[in-house]
Amino acid sequence: MNAFEVVAILLAGVAAGTINTIVGSGSLITFPTLLFFGYPPLVANMSNNVGLVPGGLSGVHGYRRELERSGAAIRRYGPASLLGGIVGAVLLLWLPESVFDAVVPALILVGLLLVVFGPSLQRRARRSHPTHVSPGQQRLLWVLVALTGVYGGYFGAAQGVILIGILSTLMVEDLQVLNGLKNLLALIVNGVAALTFVLLRNSQIDWSAVLLVGIGTLIGGAIGARVGRRLPPLVLRAVIIVVGTVAILRMTVFA
């Protein structure tokens, strides 16, 4: 690993940690970066997942005040994320690697579309908020959070965008409170998936990549929690779209 690769992966980690804390979809920075430097898709995905955990911790710490208002929601939906993350990670290890190679470009494209259309969907959802959450909505939300956890454990790009879209559609809390809850639920998914990968496929994890991504996301998570709200969302989304598009082209047209 040369100096350019080290710096590039580290900076990608900082960007991903910042973006994950603010809007989600930071994996659309780090995962394509690892692919660009020649890491096999499955190795890149598992290494990236493990490397995102420190950024999740720093992001959650930065939103600790908002999370103090989410105790009931954490107890209700945390187990859904835990279960979904385990299922997604096991599916990644159980299904043939060729399946992952085939579906990753489509998953990245889905993530990019969510990045593009997510703000519009969230604005519409907030305009139609009810004044309370019914038991039926709570059950639906539990299922949707669990399914998002499966997606997050398997791949995870734009998991945060999906979560904030779901939460802002079916819950009535302030958006910043929901963003803190989103960060915690995503951390649960990433954490349990990372533990699964370490226990079952440790030999396929590139620990040098994990170290660089982890240091970067740890820094980025703190940045995102403290000053991320001041960054132009349009600029962040543009960067995600460009990097994600390059990754799709690299895995398909130029593979």
Secondary structure, DSSP 8 states (H G I E B T S, - for coil): --HHHHHHHHHHHHHHHHHHHHTS-THHHHHHHHHHTT--HHHHHHHHHHHHHHHHHHHHHHTHHHHTT-HHHHHHHHHHHHHHHHHHHHHHHHS-HHHHHHHHHHHHHHHHHHHHHHHHHHHHHHHT--SS--HHHHHHHHHHHHHHHHHHHHT-TTHHHHHHHHHHHH--S-HHHHHHHHHHHHHHHHHHHHHHHHHHHGGGS-HHHHHHHHHHHHHHHHHHHHHGGGS-HHHHHHHHHHHHHHHHHHHTTT-
